[in-house]
Amino acid sequence: MEPKQYELIVIGSGPSGEKAAVKAAYFGHKVALVEQAPMFGGAEVVTGTLPSKTLKETALFLSGKQEKGLFSIERDLSRKASIEDFMYRKNLIMNSEATSIGVNLQRHGIDVYQGTASFEDLHTINVSAPANCSLIADFILIATGSYPYHPSNIPFDGVRVHDSDTILQIKHFPKSLCVVGAGVIGCEYATIFSTAGCKVLLVNDKSSILTFVDKEVTQELLTDMKENGIETFFNEKVSSIDVPTNDKEPLRIHLESKKVIEADMFLLAAGRSGNVHSLNLDKVGIPVGPREQIFVNDEFRTKVPHIFAVGDAIGFPALASTSMEQGRIAVAYMFHTRDLEHHPLFFPYGIYTIPEISMVGLTVEEIEKKDVPFVTGKARYADMPRGKIMGAKRGFLKLVVTREDLAIRGVHIIGNIATELIHYGSHLVEDKKDLYFLISQVFNYPTFHDLYKYAAYDALSTIAGRKLKL
Ligand SMILES: Cc1cc2nc3c(=O)[nH]c(=O)nc-3n(C[C@H](O)[C@H](O)[C@H](O)COP(=O)(O)OP(=O)(O)OC[C@H]3O[C@@H](n4cnc5c(N)ncnc54)[C@H](O)[C@@H]3O)c2cc1C
């Protein structure tokens, strides 16, 4: 059979692939999308973003912690809640979002092929069964995502020893969980499982957690983790794991320091690699880096100008939020849509730990390296009327400001809805707004946005040498 012809073939239906395919179709181009998995949505919908965020909300709900501050009610449902309760909403959201993506693709007239895509030549893609066909296109977009890193000394079995994909399929709730890796995914799952009533042991090969985050913020999270019984092991690496045949006996996790940790379940959350092995990239001369990531230029073009790559397949920052925009920008360059040709210089990071963390722009550690005079300003949730109403005990917003022009260079938040509050901070940083702009704004009252204003006053009082004690 003659290969069907398209203007664009998108490989992968994760956030970067879906948004790119839909945008190209919206602008009137003939698009095919190839997806190997039975469900649309990739890591965003099936194995990562939305499932973990839904588990976070479920853990908070089941533990009663959302209400604790307000009414001093501790429902402590966790012991009675079943694994089905814990997973129910996650499965509901997954199915609903995957269905929505399918509907969106169909609505835009995109032809979907199920199977694994690989390059036959510069313009031809072979798709394995069940689609079992070949397709030709002017442009090809690689949006194949990433997969969890599997070091050879970890005996992954998907039953007791998990990566971040299989932890979402657990059949019973562990009494204790050893999480290795204190990056975003490790810290999120550590606080989620701990909130749901599980004893968590967090191991990291560095001296702290979330090493790219503002140090005061990570200190606040660590204090919270400790209060909630999470045990931390820093500067430690796993050497081996004994998995007993009797599943009533604990796993024995041997650290290189000779310490041994016992836990019911194990999760490795220590990095991901580009999902490119099935693509036959050598046939089209596209090289990959050490973590199997594809190199691209500012337009998201690979070495081969009509083949683009976006999302986790190109590595940093590997977020659903940025992946979507990369897909849309790549399409802007393919078809000259002239609507969106650059990625903002600053984009927010959302870390859905309990409590949430979010940041944009420079940290104190980064600005110190630049050797530019700066000040910080801080406001605490517990001091804000909205915080008092909601029973906030911990959490703050911190501004990093250059002294010379009072411009806001960084915003760092830990606390309730930090991942929502940060977007105002993104505009302040991107538009180089200063402290006087910030204090001239009127916010609804009472809101958590007051944090911005009081952090600005705090920075101004430091500059004026009239620092108030917070
Ligand atoms: C536990 C976890 C939590 C996360 N939390 C967040 C968060 O809170 N916020 C955030 O912004 N990001 C988060 N992320 C990151 C986010 O999920 C990814 O950055 C995003 O999904 C990457 O999108 P993508 O389109 O590049 O790839 P993916 O979403 O991985 O999709 C790639 C798709 O390509 C398909 N595919 C691969 N190879 C082929 C092939 N050869 N042929 C056909 N199909 C193929 C795959 O089946 C998959 O469906 C999280 C990730 C994880 C693992």
The ligand as an SDF file (V2000), in Angstrom:
LIG
                    3D

 53 58  0  0  0  0  0  0  0  0999 V2000
    5.7990   11.5070   38.4930 C   0  0  0  0  0  0  0  0  0  0  0  0
    5.8790   12.6950   37.5810 C   0  0  0  0  0  0  0  0  0  0  0  0
    5.3150   13.9010   37.9740 C   0  0  0  0  0  0  0  0  0  0  0  0
    5.3610   15.0170   37.1370 C   0  0  0  0  0  0  0  0  0  0  0  0
    4.8000   16.1780   37.5580 N   0  0  0  0  0  0  0  0  0  0  0  0
    4.8100   17.2700   36.7480 C   0  0  0  0  0  0  0  0  0  0  0  0
    4.1750   18.4790   37.1530 C   0  0  0  0  0  0  0  0  0  0  0  0
    3.6230   18.5810   38.2360 O   0  0  0  0  0  0  0  0  0  0  0  0
    4.1880   19.5380   36.3050 N   0  0  0  0  0  0  0  0  0  0  0  0
    4.7950   19.4630   35.0730 C   0  0  0  0  0  0  0  0  0  0  0  0
    4.7710   20.4650   34.3340 O   0  0  0  0  0  0  0  0  0  0  0  0
    5.4220   18.3290   34.6640 N   0  0  0  0  0  0  0  0  0  0  0  0
    5.4270   17.2320   35.4750 C   0  0  0  0  0  0  0  0  0  0  0  0
    6.0370   16.0730   35.0650 N   0  0  0  0  0  0  0  0  0  0  0  0
    6.7420   16.0470   33.7630 C   0  0  0  0  0  0  0  0  0  0  0  0
    5.7830   15.8540   32.5940 C   0  0  0  0  0  0  0  0  0  0  0  0
    4.9610   14.7420   32.8040 O   0  0  0  0  0  0  0  0  0  0  0  0
    6.5980   15.6630   31.3280 C   0  0  0  0  0  0  0  0  0  0  0  0
    7.5280   16.7210   31.2320 O   0  0  0  0  0  0  0  0  0  0  0  0
    5.7050   15.6800   30.0960 C   0  0  0  0  0  0  0  0  0  0  0  0
    4.7250   14.6870   30.1530 O   0  0  0  0  0  0  0  0  0  0  0  0
    6.5680   15.4820   28.8340 C   0  0  0  0  0  0  0  0  0  0  0  0
    5.7380   15.5700   27.7400 O   0  0  0  0  0  0  0  0  0  0  0  0
    6.1480   14.9520   26.3390 P   0  0  0  0  0  0  0  0  0  0  0  0
    5.0440   15.3010   25.4100 O   0  0  0  0  0  0  0  0  0  0  0  0
    7.5070   15.3720   25.9850 O   0  0  0  0  0  0  0  0  0  0  0  0
    6.2390   13.3750   26.5620 O   0  0  0  0  0  0  0  0  0  0  0  0
    5.3170   12.3100   27.2430 P   0  0  0  0  0  0  0  0  0  0  0  0
    4.2680   12.9240   28.0700 O   0  0  0  0  0  0  0  0  0  0  0  0
    6.2050   11.3280   27.9010 O   0  0  0  0  0  0  0  0  0  0  0  0
    4.5960   11.5990   26.0180 O   0  0  0  0  0  0  0  0  0  0  0  0
    5.3250   10.8920   25.0660 C   0  0  0  0  0  0  0  0  0  0  0  0
    4.3940    9.9470   24.3110 C   0  0  0  0  0  0  0  0  0  0  0  0
    5.0920    9.4150   23.1940 O   0  0  0  0  0  0  0  0  0  0  0  0
    4.7520    8.0310   23.0500 C   0  0  0  0  0  0  0  0  0  0  0  0
    5.8510    7.3920   22.3000 N   0  0  0  0  0  0  0  0  0  0  0  0
    7.1490    7.2420   22.6910 C   0  0  0  0  0  0  0  0  0  0  0  0
    7.8730    6.6600   21.7050 N   0  0  0  0  0  0  0  0  0  0  0  0
    7.0180    6.4490   20.6780 C   0  0  0  0  0  0  0  0  0  0  0  0
    7.1620    5.8880   19.3910 C   0  0  0  0  0  0  0  0  0  0  0  0
    8.3410    5.4930   18.9190 N   0  0  0  0  0  0  0  0  0  0  0  0
    6.0600    5.7880   18.6060 N   0  0  0  0  0  0  0  0  0  0  0  0
    4.8400    6.2230   19.0460 C   0  0  0  0  0  0  0  0  0  0  0  0
    4.6540    6.7780   20.2610 N   0  0  0  0  0  0  0  0  0  0  0  0
    5.7240    6.8970   21.0580 C   0  0  0  0  0  0  0  0  0  0  0  0
    4.6010    7.5580   24.4840 C   0  0  0  0  0  0  0  0  0  0  0  0
    3.8160    6.3840   24.5560 O   0  0  0  0  0  0  0  0  0  0  0  0
    3.9300    8.7620   25.1490 C   0  0  0  0  0  0  0  0  0  0  0  0
    2.5290    8.6620   25.0970 O   0  0  0  0  0  0  0  0  0  0  0  0
    5.9990   14.9310   35.8730 C   0  0  0  0  0  0  0  0  0  0  0  0
    6.5650   13.7150   35.4600 C   0  0  0  0  0  0  0  0  0  0  0  0
    6.5070   12.6090   36.2970 C   0  0  0  0  0  0  0  0  0  0  0  0
    7.1160   11.3140   35.8270 C   0  0  0  0  0  0  0  0  0  0  0  0
  1  2  1  0
  2  3  1  0
  2 52  2  0
  3  4  2  0
  4  5  1  0
  4 50  1  0
  5  6  2  0
  6  7  1  0
  6 13  1  0
  7  8  2  0
  7  9  1  0
  9 10  1  0
 10 11  2  0
 10 12  1  0
 12 13  2  0
 13 14  1  0
 14 15  1  0
 14 50  1  0
 15 16  1  0
 16 17  1  0
 16 18  1  0
 18 19  1  0
 18 20  1  0
 20 21  1  0
 20 22  1  0
 22 23  1  0
 23 24  1  0
 24 25  2  0
 24 26  1  0
 24 27  1  0
 27 28  1  0
 28 29  2  0
 28 30  1  0
 28 31  1  0
 31 32  1  0
 32 33  1  0
 33 34  1  0
 33 48  1  0
 34 35  1  0
 35 36  1  0
 35 46  1  0
 36 37  1  0
 36 45  1  0
 37 38  2  0
 38 39  1  0
 39 40  1  0
 39 45  2  0
 40 41  1  0
 40 42  2  0
 42 43  1  0
 43 44  2  0
 44 45  1  0
 46 47  1  0
 46 48  1  0
 48 49  1  0
 50 51  2  0
 51 52  1  0
 52 53  1  0
M  END
$$$$
